């Protein structure tokens, strides 16, 4: 077998076949006992290296362990992993050559190709620290409401009432705890390369993204944006358009949200993962029994590898009265005021006349802008004097000014949330609340509202898993502790998503899962720190970022920043969307892109071009050489590249060019 067998797409079955043909299998004796038809571990390592299946003995051990995990062979007494030692192993009787569920070959290149690549340094920015205010570690699990046809259809997909757990297999290659984005991708990807996979979820498959996050919030935002577009009289008048009598039916807005969420849910459904992807799906609470076993619904699941993907939950700030009122609302006690998180905001069916949000990050701002546009009198509370702590200050101000112009109120100088209580009055169907806050400078102020969104951060779901029995180290605030390859303190147990990272985004959990599949099942060496991570806040204007911020780069050396305003972009002018700009940071002396921020219409889509360039190692000068269709907003990115190239024309270079031109006369 040639040394480039991995890259040429040789199937795993061919590698196994070559190994079986070459290794010496015979009866062997040890301590007066004969072991039938076995081979020696060190001799097997010799074969793997000699046949050019691998290049060194360390990798040979990893390949041998992979075959052992897949059940191709086992230690004669089933007491050892695969080792480069005088240990006896036997091929498993009846083991077939087929390793995928559909009978197709799997190329090593399918899973050996790394998610990340080695670079000089990480281009991940520092994330802001959690607020210093004491938090209540309150794991919130909500019921869907109302139980109309759409939510019942959703439940039939992501937590079917008649679901029967499968009978546990003797041993799984991978057990996944949690079925949010990170868990689903880990389970589907592992099963797709032939692994025996079990996935455990105690609540709803799809996790936050489908049920409480990305999907329902974007449905809400799209409706709010549409309504705003036909009631923004100033913008319409400039276009010569008059719209009269537009109204909002909030109940129908929320019904559409529930319908679209249920339509999408099949992709994450228990039935699809079980019948189409071949994953054993268990609906219940998982607990570790030891480093290789978890228990769910009375069954013990033994594994070679495990991935914890339990996500996170909203946390309540330390405000006198909030926990009691929150629990009363979610227990549906009569007269309880409406206090919601992202896990229950989408249960609303009536528009609250006065709406408040504690939290000035992405969730709080996206929902607050939508509620303002629907017609609620909205106030956003926060600390630090500004919104969006991790974004550039001028970008945050542009968004705050836009939201304020639409009617959102901001109280960003909160020193302490003192108390929250009922007033005993009602506003329509909403019981009224009163919140007292202490502002910086010592002033006390009281606010009245009818519904409160708590979006003041999240806490990792690490409780009640008996992680100690598996020797998995964790911190209640930071989550499960993992290394750069996403492995926990317990060998063979990995973690992905909100339960272990400060980058709490769906797409990050997705790519963490891809790293884990390679690193856990196929001796990969991918590093989380090498991921180029973009994100976007879906307000209007949108705010998107990738890579480092200017303050991060300042620690590494001199930086050159170029900026192109959408006010100078023809498409933005024609669309009436001139607010915002593209800002790109490069290292002085080169066109290497270190980070970028965009604020403006479709920023979340535009940032992908720069993310692609960074990931592929293309400089901003290369981006400037790419033809962009005219007129498009993406031309602002190309124009930024032109500006960088122009700035790199030093006086010396200009002088040389002038001399060259003289020879043309």
TADARA-V938582 format. One record per helix or strand of 3 or more residues. SS is the DSSP state (a for helix, b for strand). FROM is the first residue (numbers start at 1). TO is the last residue. If there is no record, write none. Layout:
SS | FROM | TO
SS | FROM | TO
//
This chain:
a | 12 | 22
b | 26 | 30
b | 33 | 40
a | 41 | 50
a | 57 | 69
b | 73 | 75
b | 88 | 91
a | 108 | 112
a | 149 | 158
b | 172 | 177
a | 181 | 192
b | 197 | 201
a | 207 | 211
a | 214 | 231
a | 233 | 238
a | 250 | 268
a | 270 | 276
b | 280 | 283
b | 286 | 290
b | 293 | 296
b | 299 | 308
b | 312 | 314
a | 322 | 330
b | 338 | 340
a | 345 | 347
b | 354 | 358
a | 362 | 374
b | 377 | 381
a | 393 | 406
b | 409 | 411
b | 414 | 427
b | 430 | 439
b | 444 | 449
b | 451 | 454
b | 458 | 460
a | 467 | 470
b | 493 | 495
a | 497 | 499
a | 506 | 521
a | 528 | 530
b | 534 | 537
b | 542 | 547
a | 550 | 553
b | 559 | 565
a | 566 | 568
a | 570 | 575
b | 581 | 587
b | 593 | 600
a | 603 | 616
a | 620 | 624
a | 635 | 647
a | 651 | 662
//
